Amino acid sequence: MSGADPRRFLYSALDPDEAKRLTARHLSGHDDGELYLQYSLSESFGFDDGRLKTADYHSASGFGLRGVSGEMTAFSHANEISAAAIDRAAATLQLLDSAKGQPSAPPLRTNQAMYGGDDPLALIPFAKKVALCQEIDAAARARDPRVAQVSVSLSGSWSVIEIVRADGFVATDVRPLVRLNVSIVAKQGNRRETGSFGMGGRYLYDRLFEPATWNRAIDEALAQALVNLESVAAPAGEMQVVLGPGWPGILLHEAIGHGLEGDFNRKKTSAFSGRIGERVGAPGVTVIDEGAIGERRGSLTIDDEGTPTGRTVLIEDGILKGYLQDRLNARLMNMAPTGNGRRESFAHAPMPRMTNTFMLGGRDDPAELITRVKDGIYAKSFGGGQVDITSGKFVFSCTEAYRIEGGKIGPPIKGATLIGDGPTVLTRVKGIGNDMALDEGIGVCGKGGQSVPAGVGQPTLLIDGITVGGTAA
């Protein structure tokens, strides 16, 4: 696929020069906006109970046409990329007032290339993908006699997007994405417990097909299931909590990251509104959003408005430094776009969204942090959670956690939930490990009815007090 121009999927019924002319005709006279063209392929395989249960394949193409004047946005879309469809969609723009000032300048250009142009779906045959799922299933069942059930999911997507503006700016991006998940149910006596592990990123399938890669997924999922077989009821009450590195950064993403997005702060509905320059976290707490990390799930060469992604410092040593911005909110707040204007597809308008959001590591030895806790829990991995974005209040369930007693890791616990609010948790960080890690590449972020891939990360953290919802009598 890399030898051919992927733009051909966007322009089978429309000429690129005509797309420029149409965009200039319909969007001139507005503050901002773009024609967003997209072609996408996606597939998924679900292997369960020793056989292939689902196999889905989907292709889509279309455009979104957006005009912006002041705070108003007019947006329309269609799954047909043609001049006639774009002309019909432009009728929506008549609802907008004319621009009050100069049109917004186009995004900066970038020379970065976050990934190649190859389509991961086409490079490996269907039968080989099914065979991989079978091989993982068989290997997992052979690992331990307590393995009662194995579920394997493999998925990939490939998307070509192009952004055309009225000022003649054109930017193109080609985006691969793959993911592998293994879930294992272990049984001992009458007790059954689950462990799972997933990985992925913006690269090709071949990495997931390496035996060392998928065997690690089996090992991690099985280890978690066997640990949970030994788990005891979780304690309850407010206590010290140590969060493990990597994926537990999902708590940071949900409870803090969303509150740092520009739209909530422009509308003053975030706990962080109007607080730039103020202390919002404990000393040592530095939170970054970086969309330009190679091959990461949340990375993009450009965002969905054409702005290059980069590194945005949100909180530095506990002080609030900035927000995540798309073009509209940045303009209205007199700030610079940060490359965080994202959309699920051509059928959605962009909004400020996270890419890869993480807390930087500190100087503490992770093992030493455990010794500081006399009575608490160590949360190694999270499952589902609920968050109120504007307040940062959260409830997260732990999929793998341990009791800490007398400064030592104790038995695994079952049914622990963490309850609190992000802004308060930031101020209660008492120890920051030197082991910052990004997650394995499985994150999906939801906001405003749109889902986008995202990355998270953090070092081991000692939090002075979080409410733990437990199951102990």
C-alpha positions as CSV (number, residue, x, y, z in Angstrom):
1,M,0.0,0.0,0.0
2,S,2.9,2.3,0.7
3,G,3.8,2.6,-3.0
4,A,0.5,4.2,-4.1
5,D,-0.9,7.5,-3.0
6,P,-3.4,6.9,-0.3
7,R,-5.2,10.1,-1.2
8,R,-6.7,8.3,-4.2
9,F,-9.3,6.8,-1.8
10,L,-10.5,10.4,-1.1
11,Y,-10.6,11.6,-4.6
12,S,-12.2,8.9,-6.7
13,A,-15.2,11.2,-7.5
14,L,-13.8,14.6,-6.7
15,D,-10.7,16.4,-8.0
16,P,-8.3,17.9,-5.3
17,D,-8.3,21.3,-7.0
18,E,-12.1,21.2,-7.1
19,A,-12.1,20.5,-3.3
20,K,-10.0,23.6,-2.8
21,R,-12.4,25.7,-5.0
22,L,-15.5,24.4,-3.2
23,T,-14.0,25.1,0.2
24,A,-12.9,28.6,-0.7
25,R,-16.4,29.4,-2.1
26,H,-18.4,28.1,0.8
27,L,-16.1,29.0,3.8
28,S,-14.8,32.4,2.8
29,G,-16.4,35.1,5.0
30,H,-16.3,32.9,8.1
31,D,-13.8,33.1,11.0
32,D,-12.7,29.5,10.6
33,G,-13.6,26.1,9.3
34,E,-12.5,23.3,7.0
35,L,-13.5,20.5,4.7
36,Y,-12.5,17.2,6.4
37,L,-12.3,14.2,4.0
38,Q,-11.9,10.7,5.4
39,Y,-11.6,7.1,4.1
40,S,-11.3,4.4,6.7
41,L,-11.1,0.6,7.1
42,S,-11.6,-1.4,10.3
43,E,-11.8,-5.0,11.2
44,S,-12.1,-7.0,14.4
45,F,-12.0,-10.7,15.4
46,G,-13.4,-12.2,18.5
47,F,-12.3,-15.6,19.5
48,D,-14.0,-17.3,22.5
49,D,-14.7,-20.8,23.9
50,G,-12.1,-22.2,21.4
51,R,-13.7,-20.9,18.2
52,L,-14.1,-17.7,16.2
53,K,-17.3,-16.0,17.4
54,T,-17.2,-12.7,15.5
55,A,-15.4,-11.3,12.5
56,D,-16.3,-7.8,11.3
57,Y,-15.0,-5.7,8.4
58,H,-16.1,-2.2,7.7
59,S,-15.1,0.6,5.3
60,A,-16.4,4.1,5.2
61,S,-15.7,7.4,3.4
62,G,-17.2,10.8,3.7
63,F,-16.7,14.4,4.5
64,G,-17.5,16.9,7.2
65,L,-17.9,20.6,6.3
66,R,-17.6,23.1,9.2
67,G,-17.9,26.8,9.3
68,V,-17.2,28.9,12.4
69,S,-18.2,32.5,13.1
70,G,-17.7,33.9,16.6
71,E,-18.9,31.2,19.0
72,M,-21.3,29.6,16.5
73,T,-20.5,26.5,14.5
74,A,-22.4,25.1,11.6
75,F,-21.5,21.5,10.7
76,S,-22.8,19.1,8.1
77,H,-21.6,15.8,6.8
78,A,-22.3,13.1,4.2
79,N,-20.9,9.6,3.3
80,E,-20.5,10.6,-0.3
81,I,-17.4,12.6,-1.4
82,S,-18.6,14.6,-4.4
83,A,-19.0,18.2,-5.4
84,A,-22.8,17.9,-5.4
85,A,-22.8,16.6,-1.8
86,I,-20.5,19.3,-0.6
87,D,-22.7,22.0,-2.3
88,R,-25.8,20.5,-0.5
89,A,-24.0,20.4,2.8
90,A,-23.0,24.1,2.4
91,A,-26.6,25.1,2.9
92,T,-26.1,24.7,6.6
93,L,-23.4,27.4,6.6
94,Q,-26.1,30.0,5.7
95,L,-27.2,29.9,9.3
96,L,-24.0,31.5,10.4
97,D,-23.4,35.2,10.8
98,S,-20.6,36.7,8.7
99,A,-17.2,37.0,10.3
100,K,-16.6,40.0,12.5
101,G,-12.9,40.2,11.9
102,Q,-10.0,38.7,9.9
103,P,-10.3,35.0,9.2
104,S,-8.2,32.8,11.4
105,A,-4.7,32.1,10.1
106,P,-4.0,28.5,8.9
107,P,-2.2,26.0,11.1
108,L,1.5,25.8,11.0
109,R,3.1,23.2,8.7
110,T,4.9,20.2,10.1
111,N,7.6,17.9,8.7
112,Q,7.1,15.2,11.3
113,A,5.8,11.8,10.2
114,M,4.4,9.7,13.1
115,Y,3.9,6.5,11.1
116,G,4.2,5.0,7.6
117,G,1.5,4.8,5.0
118,D,1.1,1.0,5.0
119,D,-2.4,-0.4,5.6
120,P,-2.0,-3.0,8.4
121,L,-5.3,-4.8,7.4
122,A,-4.2,-5.6,3.9
123,L,-0.7,-6.9,4.7
124,I,-1.7,-10.0,6.6
125,P,-4.3,-12.5,5.3
126,F,-7.6,-13.2,7.1
127,A,-6.7,-16.8,7.7
128,K,-3.5,-15.9,9.4
129,K,-5.3,-13.5,11.8
130,V,-7.7,-16.3,12.8
131,A,-4.8,-18.7,13.2
132,L,-3.1,-16.3,15.6
133,C,-6.3,-16.2,17.8
134,Q,-6.4,-20.0,17.8
135,E,-2.7,-20.2,18.7
136,I,-3.1,-17.8,21.6
137,D,-6.1,-19.7,22.8
138,A,-4.3,-23.1,22.7
139,A,-1.2,-21.7,24.4
140,A,-3.2,-20.0,27.2
141,R,-5.1,-23.2,27.9
142,A,-1.9,-25.2,28.1
143,R,-0.3,-22.8,30.6
144,D,-2.2,-23.9,33.7
145,P,-4.8,-26.5,34.5
146,R,-6.9,-23.8,36.2
147,V,-7.5,-22.0,32.9
148,A,-11.3,-22.4,32.3
149,Q,-11.9,-19.9,29.6
150,V,-9.9,-17.8,27.1
151,S,-11.1,-14.8,25.1
152,V,-8.9,-13.2,22.4
153,S,-9.7,-10.1,20.4
154,L,-7.7,-8.7,17.6
155,S,-8.6,-5.5,15.8
156,G,-7.1,-3.0,13.4
157,S,-8.0,0.1,11.5
158,W,-6.5,2.3,8.8
159,S,-7.6,5.8,8.0
160,V,-6.7,8.5,5.4
161,I,-7.7,12.0,6.2
162,E,-7.3,15.3,4.4
163,I,-8.1,18.8,5.7
164,V,-8.8,21.6,3.2
165,R,-9.3,25.2,4.2
166,A,-10.6,28.3,2.4
167,D,-7.1,29.9,2.5
168,G,-5.7,27.0,0.4
169,F,-4.1,25.1,3.3
170,V,-4.2,21.3,2.7
171,A,-2.9,18.7,5.2
172,T,-3.0,14.9,4.9
173,D,-2.5,12.2,7.5
174,V,-2.5,8.4,7.3
175,R,-3.3,6.6,10.5
176,P,-2.8,2.9,11.3
177,L,-4.0,1.4,14.6
178,V,-3.8,-2.2,15.9
179,R,-4.8,-3.8,19.2
180,L,-4.7,-7.3,20.8
181,N,-6.5,-8.3,24.0
182,V,-6.4,-11.5,26.0
183,S,-8.8,-12.3,28.8
184,I,-8.5,-15.5,30.9
185,V,-10.9,-17.0,33.4
186,A,-9.2,-19.2,36.0
187,K,-11.1,-21.7,38.1
188,Q,-10.1,-23.2,41.5
189,G,-12.8,-25.2,43.2
190,N,-16.0,-23.3,42.9
191,R,-14.3,-20.0,42.5
192,R,-13.7,-18.3,39.1
193,E,-11.7,-15.1,38.6
194,T,-10.7,-13.1,35.5
195,G,-7.5,-11.5,34.4
196,S,-6.9,-9.5,31.2
197,F,-4.2,-7.8,29.3
198,G,-4.1,-5.7,26.1
199,M,-1.6,-3.9,23.9
200,G,-1.5,-2.0,20.7
201,G,-0.5,1.2,19.0
202,R,-0.1,3.0,15.7
203,Y,2.0,0.4,14.0
204,L,1.4,-2.7,11.8
205,Y,0.1,-6.1,12.9
206,D,3.4,-7.9,12.5
207,R,4.6,-6.8,16.0
208,L,1.5,-8.4,17.6
209,F,2.3,-11.6,15.6
210,E,5.7,-12.0,17.2
211,P,5.5,-14.9,19.7
212,A,7.3,-13.0,22.5
213,T,4.6,-10.3,22.2
214,W,1.5,-12.4,22.4
215,N,3.0,-14.8,24.9
216,R,3.6,-11.8,27.2
217,A,-0.1,-10.9,26.9
218,I,-1.0,-14.5,28.0
219,D,1.4,-14.4,30.9
220,E,0.1,-11.1,32.2
221,A,-3.6,-12.0,31.9
222,L,-3.0,-15.4,33.5
223,A,-1.0,-13.9,36.3
224,Q,-3.7,-11.4,37.1
225,A,-6.4,-14.2,37.1
226,L,-4.4,-16.4,39.4
227,V,-3.7,-13.5,41.8
228,N,-7.4,-12.8,41.9
229,L,-8.1,-16.4,42.8
230,E,-6.3,-15.7,46.0
231,S,-7.9,-12.4,46.7
232,V,-9.7,-11.5,49.9
233,A,-12.4,-8.9,50.6
234,A,-11.3,-5.3,50.2
235,P,-11.2,-3.0,53.2
236,A,-13.3,0.2,53.2
237,G,-12.7,3.8,54.4
238,E,-10.3,6.6,53.7
239,M,-6.8,5.4,53.6
240,Q,-3.4,5.8,51.9
241,V,-3.3,4.5,48.4
242,V,-0.3,3.6,46.2
243,L,-1.1,3.7,42.5
244,G,1.1,1.6,40.2
245,P,2.8,2.9,37.1
246,G,1.4,3.0,33.6
247,W,-2.3,2.2,33.1
248,P,-3.5,3.6,36.4
249,G,-2.8,6.9,34.7
250,I,-6.4,6.4,33.4
251,L,-7.5,8.0,36.7
252,L,-5.4,11.1,36.0
253,H,-6.8,11.2,32.4
254,E,-10.4,11.0,33.5
255,A,-10.4,12.9,36.8
256,I,-8.0,15.7,35.9
257,G,-7.3,15.7,32.1
258,H,-10.8,16.4,31.0
259,G,-11.0,19.3,33.3
260,L,-8.0,20.8,31.5
261,E,-9.7,20.9,28.1
262,G,-10.3,24.3,26.7
263,D,-14.1,24.2,26.2
264,F,-14.8,23.5,29.8
265,N,-12.5,26.3,30.9
266,R,-13.8,28.8,28.4
267,K,-17.3,28.0,29.7
268,K,-16.0,28.1,33.3
269,T,-17.5,24.7,34.1
270,S,-14.2,23.2,35.1
271,A,-12.6,23.1,38.6
272,F,-9.5,24.5,36.9
273,S,-11.2,27.5,35.2
274,G,-9.4,30.8,35.6
275,R,-6.6,29.3,37.6
276,I,-3.6,29.4,35.3
277,G,-0.5,30.3,37.5
278,E,-2.1,29.0,40.6
279,R,-1.0,25.9,42.6
280,V,-3.4,23.0,41.8
281,G,-1.2,20.1,42.8
282,A,1.5,19.0,45.2
283,P,5.1,20.0,44.5
284,G,6.6,17.6,42.0
285,V,3.3,17.0,40.1
286,T,4.0,17.7,36.4
287,V,1.3,16.7,33.9
288,I,2.0,16.6,30.1
289,D,-0.1,16.0,27.0
290,E,2.0,14.9,24.1
291,G,0.6,13.8,20.8
292,A,3.9,13.4,19.0
293,I,5.3,10.2,20.7
294,G,6.2,7.6,18.0
295,E,3.7,4.8,17.5
296,R,1.6,5.5,20.6
297,R,-2.1,4.9,20.5
298,G,-3.0,8.5,21.2
299,S,-0.4,10.0,18.8
300,L,-1.2,11.9,15.6
301,T,0.9,13.7,13.1
302,I,-1.6,16.5,13.0
303,D,-4.9,16.9,14.9
304,D,-8.2,16.9,13.1
305,E,-8.0,20.6,12.2
306,G,-4.5,20.3,10.7
307,T,-2.5,21.6,13.7
308,P,0.7,19.7,14.3
309,T,0.7,17.8,17.6
310,G,3.3,18.5,20.2
311,R,4.1,18.6,23.9
312,T,1.8,20.7,26.1
313,V,2.7,21.3,29.7
314,L,-0.5,21.4,31.6
315,I,0.7,21.4,35.2
316,E,4.4,22.0,36.2
317,D,5.6,21.3,39.7
318,G,2.0,21.7,40.9
319,I,1.3,25.0,39.1
320,L,-1.3,25.2,36.4
321,K,0.3,26.3,33.2
322,G,-2.2,25.8,30.4
323,Y,-5.2,24.1,28.8
324,L,-5.7,21.7,25.8
325,Q,-7.0,23.7,22.9
326,D,-8.6,23.3,19.6
327,R,-8.8,26.3,17.2
328,L,-12.2,27.6,18.2
329,N,-11.7,27.7,22.0
330,A,-8.1,28.9,21.6
331,R,-9.3,31.8,19.5
332,L,-12.0,32.8,21.9
333,M,-9.7,32.5,24.9
334,N,-6.9,34.4,23.1
335,M,-4.6,31.4,23.4
336,A,-2.6,29.3,20.9
337,P,-4.0,26.0,19.6
338,T,-2.2,23.0,21.1
339,G,-2.9,20.3,18.4
340,N,-5.8,18.8,20.5
341,G,-8.7,19.4,18.1
342,R,-10.0,15.8,17.6
343,R,-13.0,14.1,16.2
344,E,-14.2,10.5,16.0
345,S,-14.8,10.6,12.2
346,F,-15.9,12.8,9.4
347,A,-19.4,12.7,10.8
348,H,-18.3,14.6,13.9
349,A,-17.2,18.2,14.6
350,P,-13.8,18.6,16.4
351,M,-13.5,19.5,20.1
352,P,-10.6,19.7,22.5
353,R,-9.4,16.2,23.4
354,M,-6.4,14.6,25.1
355,T,-3.8,12.6,23.1
356,N,-1.3,10.9,25.4
357,T,-1.6,12.4,28.9
358,F,0.7,11.5,31.7
359,M,2.5,12.6,34.8
360,L,6.2,12.8,34.8
361,G,8.3,10.6,37.1
362,G,9.9,11.9,40.3
363,R,12.9,10.7,42.4
364,D,11.3,8.3,44.9
365,D,12.1,4.5,44.9
366,P,8.7,2.8,44.2
367,A,9.5,0.1,46.7
368,E,10.3,2.7,49.4
369,L,6.9,4.4,48.8
370,I,5.2,1.1,49.9
371,T,7.2,1.1,53.2
372,R,5.6,4.5,54.1
373,V,2.1,3.0,54.2
374,K,1.1,1.4,57.5
375,D,-2.5,0.6,56.4
376,G,-3.7,1.1,52.8
377,I,-3.9,-0.5,49.4
378,Y,-1.7,-0.9,46.3
379,A,-3.8,-0.5,43.1
380,K,-1.9,-2.1,40.2
381,S,-4.6,-2.1,37.5
382,F,-8.1,-0.5,36.9
383,G,-11.2,-1.6,35.1
384,G,-14.2,0.6,34.5
385,G,-14.9,3.9,36.1
386,Q,-17.3,6.9,36.2
387,V,-16.3,10.5,36.2
388,D,-18.1,13.9,36.4
389,I,-15.9,15.8,34.1
390,T,-16.6,19.3,35.4
391,S,-16.0,18.5,39.1
392,G,-13.5,15.7,38.6
393,K,-15.4,13.4,41.0
394,F,-14.6,9.7,40.2
395,V,-15.4,6.1,41.1
396,F,-12.9,3.5,39.7
397,S,-12.9,-0.2,40.2
398,C,-9.6,-2.0,40.7
399,T,-9.0,-5.2,38.6
400,E,-5.8,-6.0,40.5
401,A,-5.0,-4.6,44.0
402,Y,-3.3,-5.6,47.2
403,R,-3.5,-4.7,50.9
404,I,-0.6,-2.9,52.3
405,E,0.0,-3.6,56.0
406,G,3.0,-2.4,58.1
407,G,4.8,-1.1,55.0
408,K,4.6,-4.4,53.2
409,I,2.5,-5.7,50.3
410,G,-0.1,-8.1,51.7
411,P,-2.7,-10.3,50.2
412,P,-4.6,-9.4,46.9
413,I,-8.0,-7.9,47.4
414,K,-11.2,-8.2,45.5
415,G,-13.9,-5.6,44.9
416,A,-12.0,-2.4,45.8
417,T,-13.2,0.9,44.3
418,L,-11.5,4.3,44.6
419,I,-13.8,7.2,45.2
420,G,-12.7,10.9,45.2
421,D,-12.1,13.9,43.0
422,G,-9.2,14.7,40.8
423,P,-8.4,18.2,42.0
424,T,-8.2,17.0,45.6
425,V,-6.1,13.9,44.7
426,L,-3.6,16.2,43.0
427,T,-2.9,18.0,46.2
428,R,-2.6,14.8,48.2
429,V,0.3,13.3,46.2
430,K,3.0,12.6,48.8
431,G,5.4,10.5,46.8
432,I,6.3,10.3,43.1
433,G,8.2,7.2,41.8
434,N,11.1,7.3,39.4
435,D,9.4,4.6,37.2
436,M,7.1,6.6,34.9
437,A,5.6,4.3,32.3
438,L,3.0,4.8,29.5
439,D,0.2,2.3,29.2
440,E,0.3,-0.6,26.8
441,G,-1.9,1.0,24.1
442,I,-5.5,0.2,24.9
443,G,-7.1,3.5,25.9
444,V,-10.4,4.8,24.5
445,C,-11.6,8.2,25.5
446,G,-15.3,9.2,25.4
447,K,-16.6,12.8,25.4
448,G,-19.7,14.4,24.0
449,G,-20.8,11.1,22.3
450,Q,-17.4,10.7,20.5
451,S,-14.8,8.1,21.1
452,V,-11.1,8.5,20.2
453,P,-8.0,6.4,21.0
454,A,-5.9,7.9,23.8
455,G,-2.8,7.1,25.8
456,V,-2.2,7.5,29.6
457,G,0.8,7.1,31.9
458,Q,2.3,7.9,35.3
459,P,4.9,6.7,37.8
460,T,4.1,4.9,41.0
461,L,2.2,7.5,43.2
462,L,1.6,7.6,46.9
463,I,-1.7,9.4,47.6
464,D,-2.2,10.5,51.2
465,G,-5.9,9.7,51.3
466,I,-8.5,8.4,48.9
467,T,-11.8,6.8,50.0
468,V,-11.8,3.1,49.3
469,G,-15.1,1.3,48.8
470,G,-14.6,-2.2,49.9
471,T,-16.4,-5.5,50.3
472,A,-15.1,-6.5,53.8
473,A,-17.9,-7.1,56.3
